Amino acid sequence: MRCCIIALVIAAHASGTALAQHARHESGTAPSPYASLTERTVKALSAEQIADLRAGRGMSLALPAELNGYPGPSHALELARQINLTQVQRQRTEEIFAAMKAQATRLGEELIAAETELDRLFREERATSLSIAAATEKAARIQSRLRATHLDTHLAMKALLTTDQAEAYARARGYRRP
């Protein structure tokens, strides 16, 4: 019986809290957490995300590779001494990184354009189920290619480095204990 009373009190409190929150929102005193995003140029992307996309940065897109023993070129260059990169490996790493950055930057611009178009469909009240499906499919294809670009770079680095170098990289990045 006591358990039932406690459960009813908790349920009543939760309901009251939800009603109070709803009432605050309806009265305008508790705005949506999205309210500050209405001024974004592209609603789905923050200024930081746009900058990252334009710069070809990784944005954690390659975490499955990075955290499973496939080093990234940027960090490999930063750790060149610690992982004993040879001059040939350093040069090849710079080439891999430059190619990835060029591809990622191009795809980043494409993704920004795709998200801008999706935003425009709604802003101009032209959104339909068909146009939304096409626009989101386009953005998803670009996002997929962008992620594959970053992941492929880690694959190339894994092939370039020795096992000892990859292990030294992981230790230096804090992924494996010495």
C-alpha positions as CSV (number, residue, x, y, z in Angstrom):
1,M,0.0,0.0,0.0
2,R,2.8,2.4,1.0
3,C,4.5,1.7,-2.4
4,C,1.3,2.6,-4.3
5,I,1.0,5.9,-2.4
6,I,4.6,6.7,-3.1
7,A,4.1,5.9,-6.8
8,L,1.0,8.1,-6.9
9,V,2.8,11.0,-5.2
10,I,5.7,10.7,-7.7
11,A,3.3,10.5,-10.6
12,A,1.3,13.5,-9.4
13,H,4.5,15.5,-8.9
14,A,5.7,14.5,-12.4
15,S,2.4,15.5,-13.9
16,G,2.4,18.7,-12.0
17,T,5.9,19.5,-13.2
18,A,5.0,18.7,-16.8
19,L,1.9,20.9,-16.6
20,A,3.9,23.7,-15.0
21,Q,6.5,23.5,-17.7
22,H,3.9,23.5,-20.4
23,A,2.2,26.5,-18.8
24,R,5.4,28.4,-18.6
25,H,6.1,27.7,-22.2
26,E,2.6,28.7,-23.3
27,S,2.9,31.9,-21.3
28,G,6.2,32.7,-23.0
29,T,8.4,32.7,-19.9
30,A,10.2,29.5,-20.9
31,P,11.2,29.8,-24.6
32,S,12.2,26.8,-26.7
33,P,15.9,25.9,-26.5
34,Y,15.8,26.4,-30.3
35,A,14.8,30.1,-30.0
36,S,18.3,31.3,-30.2
37,L,18.9,29.3,-33.5
38,T,16.4,31.3,-35.6
39,E,19.1,33.7,-36.6
40,R,21.4,31.1,-38.1
41,T,22.1,31.4,-41.8
42,V,21.6,27.7,-42.2
43,K,19.3,26.5,-39.5
44,A,20.6,23.0,-39.2
45,L,24.3,24.1,-39.0
46,S,26.0,26.2,-36.3
47,A,28.6,28.7,-37.3
48,E,31.3,26.4,-35.9
49,Q,30.0,23.5,-38.0
50,I,30.0,25.6,-41.1
51,A,33.6,26.8,-40.4
52,D,34.6,23.1,-39.8
53,L,33.1,22.0,-43.1
54,R,34.7,24.8,-45.0
55,A,38.1,24.0,-43.5
56,G,37.8,20.3,-44.2
57,R,38.1,19.4,-40.5
58,G,37.2,15.9,-39.2
59,M,34.4,16.8,-36.8
60,S,34.7,13.3,-35.3
61,L,33.5,11.7,-38.5
62,A,36.4,9.2,-38.4
63,L,36.0,8.1,-34.8
64,P,35.3,4.4,-35.7
65,A,38.8,4.4,-37.4
66,E,40.6,6.6,-34.9
67,L,39.5,4.6,-31.9
68,N,40.1,1.2,-33.4
69,G,43.7,1.6,-34.3
70,Y,43.7,3.5,-37.6
71,P,45.7,6.7,-37.1
72,G,44.7,10.0,-38.7
73,P,47.2,12.0,-40.8
74,S,46.8,15.3,-39.0
75,H,47.6,13.8,-35.6
76,A,50.3,11.6,-37.1
77,L,52.1,14.7,-38.3
78,E,51.7,16.3,-34.9
79,L,53.2,13.2,-33.3
80,A,55.8,12.6,-36.0
81,R,58.7,12.4,-33.6
82,Q,56.9,10.3,-31.0
83,I,55.9,7.7,-33.6
84,N,59.2,7.9,-35.5
85,L,57.9,8.9,-38.9
86,T,60.5,8.5,-41.6
87,Q,61.0,11.4,-44.0
88,V,59.2,9.3,-46.7
89,Q,56.3,8.6,-44.4
90,R,56.1,12.2,-43.4
91,Q,55.9,13.3,-47.0
92,R,53.3,10.7,-47.9
93,T,51.3,11.6,-44.8
94,E,51.3,15.3,-45.9
95,E,50.1,14.2,-49.4
96,I,47.4,12.1,-47.9
97,F,46.3,14.9,-45.6
98,A,46.3,17.5,-48.4
99,A,44.2,15.2,-50.7
100,M,41.7,14.5,-47.9
101,K,41.5,18.2,-46.9
102,A,40.8,19.2,-50.6
103,Q,38.1,16.6,-50.9
104,A,36.6,17.3,-47.5
105,T,36.5,21.0,-48.2
106,R,34.7,20.5,-51.5
107,L,32.2,18.1,-49.9
108,G,31.8,20.5,-47.0
109,E,30.8,23.3,-49.3
110,E,28.4,20.9,-51.1
111,L,26.8,19.9,-47.7
112,I,26.4,23.5,-46.7
113,A,24.7,24.2,-50.0
114,A,22.4,21.1,-49.6
115,E,21.4,22.2,-46.1
116,T,20.9,25.7,-47.3
117,E,18.5,24.4,-50.0
118,L,16.6,22.4,-47.4
119,D,16.3,25.4,-45.2
120,R,15.1,27.5,-48.1
121,L,12.3,25.0,-48.9
122,F,10.8,25.7,-45.5
123,R,11.6,29.4,-45.4
124,E,9.9,30.0,-48.8
125,E,7.1,27.6,-47.8
126,R,7.8,25.4,-50.8
127,A,8.4,22.2,-48.7
128,T,6.5,19.1,-49.8
129,S,7.0,15.5,-48.9
130,L,8.7,14.9,-52.3
131,S,11.0,18.0,-52.1
132,I,12.0,17.1,-48.5
133,A,12.8,13.5,-49.5
134,A,14.9,14.7,-52.4
135,A,16.7,17.4,-50.3
136,T,17.5,15.2,-47.3
137,E,18.6,12.3,-49.6
138,K,21.0,14.7,-51.3
139,A,22.4,16.0,-48.0
140,A,22.7,12.4,-46.7
141,R,24.7,11.3,-49.8
142,I,27.1,14.2,-49.4
143,Q,27.5,13.6,-45.7
144,S,28.2,9.9,-46.5
145,R,30.9,10.8,-49.0
146,L,32.4,13.3,-46.6
147,R,32.6,10.7,-43.8
148,A,34.0,8.1,-46.1
149,T,36.7,10.6,-47.2
150,H,37.8,11.0,-43.6
151,L,37.6,7.2,-42.9
152,D,39.5,6.3,-46.1
153,T,42.3,8.7,-45.0
154,H,42.7,6.7,-41.8
155,L,42.8,3.5,-43.8
156,A,45.6,4.9,-45.9
157,M,47.5,5.9,-42.8
158,K,47.1,2.4,-41.3
159,A,48.7,1.0,-44.4
160,L,51.5,3.5,-44.3
161,L,52.6,3.1,-40.7
162,T,54.3,0.1,-39.1
163,T,52.5,-1.8,-36.3
164,D,54.9,-0.2,-33.8
165,Q,54.2,3.3,-35.1
166,A,50.4,2.7,-35.0
167,E,50.7,1.5,-31.4
168,A,52.9,4.5,-30.5
169,Y,50.3,6.7,-32.0
170,A,47.5,5.1,-29.9
171,R,49.6,5.4,-26.7
172,A,50.4,9.1,-27.5
173,R,46.7,9.8,-28.1
174,G,45.8,8.1,-24.8
175,Y,43.9,5.2,-26.4
176,R,46.2,2.4,-25.0
177,R,48.2,2.2,-21.9
178,P,52.0,1.9,-22.3
